[in-house]
Amino acid sequence: DFLIEDDENIKRIEYNLENKLDFIEDNYYEICISTHTVEHLLNSSSFVNEIRRISNYGFVLLFPKQRPYKYTPDTHINFYPYIFEVEKLVGKIDGDKKMLVDLKYDWLYLEKLS
């Protein structure tokens, strides 16, 4: 399911994000950044919970503010056109620990954990 490739300076991991990231310790990374991922996952909330688990300080998500279209070929299975849809994914946005920025066509979500 995953491939880890070591280079002198780079560690590359390919992994099915539908699975638990159990090979990564709790709070292993200071900050995690995920761009244009959650809209492709069947269980995006599990992915967000895993990102919370492996992040020490916080994490950043960037994802499209797209509405579903009936006749557009698209690999997105989750859509977040409105704030309440984002809150279904991450919980109530309070503007302090959980912040959401409208970038017109995308959402930028930042969450502080500690």
N, C-alpha and C positions, 0 to 999 in steps of 0.2 A: 503493500500500500504506500510506502514512502521510500524515498531514496535520499541518502545523505552523501554528498560529494564534498570531499575536503580538498582545499587548495591551500597554498601558503597563508593567504590572507582572507579567504572567503570560504564560508561554509554554506552550501546550498542544500536546501531541503525541499523535496516535493512530497506532498502529503494530501490525502483526501480529507478536507476540512469538515466533512460530514461526520467524521469520527472524533472521539475524544483525543486531545493532545497529551496523552498520558506519558509520553516520553520527555515532556518538558516539566521541570519542577515548578512548584508554586512560587510566585514572585521572582521568577528567573530573570525576566527582562525589566529594565527600568520603565520603558515605554514601548507599547506595540502600536504599529500603524497598519491599518488595513484600508486599501483603496479599491473601490468597485468590486467587492467580494460578496457582501451580505445579500445582495439582490439575486445572486445565483444559487444560493444554498436552500435546500429543502427545510432545514432546521436552523435558521439563522440565529434564533435566540440561544441555542446551545453553543453555537460558535462564539457569540458575545460573552456568554458565561465563562467559556474557556479562556477567552482573551482577558477577562477580569482576573481569572485565577492565576495566569502566568505573568501578569503585569504587576509591577511593584508600585510605581507612581501613578500610572494612568494609561489611557490609550486614546487613539484617534481613529475615527471611522470616516471615510469619505464615500458617499454613495449617491446615485442619481435621484433626483426629485421628480421622477418620471411617473406618469399615469399609465395604466395598462391600455394597450391598444389592441383591438380585435384583429386587425388585418396587417399588423407589422411583424415581420420576422424578428424575433428577439429571444435571447437566451435568458432573460430575466424571469424569475418565477415569483419574486417579491417586489412589491412596489410601495414607495413611500412618498406620495405626492403631498401629504399633509402632516402636520406636527403630530396629530393623534396617532397616525400610523407609525411614526418614529417612536413615540412613547410606548406603543405596544411592544416594540423591539427592546428598548433600553430602560423603560420605566419613566416615571415622571421627571421632566426636565425642570430643574430648579434654578438654573442660571448661576449657580455657585459651583457645585461639584459636577453637575451635568449641564453642559452648554451646547446649544445648537445654533449654527450660523447658516443662514440662507445665502447660498452662492448663486442664486438665480436658477441654474439648471441642476445643481448638486446641493447636498447637505454636507456640512462639516460638523461632525459630532465629537466633542471632547469630554472625557470623563476623568476627573481626579479621584484617585483611590486612597491616597494617603497625604 
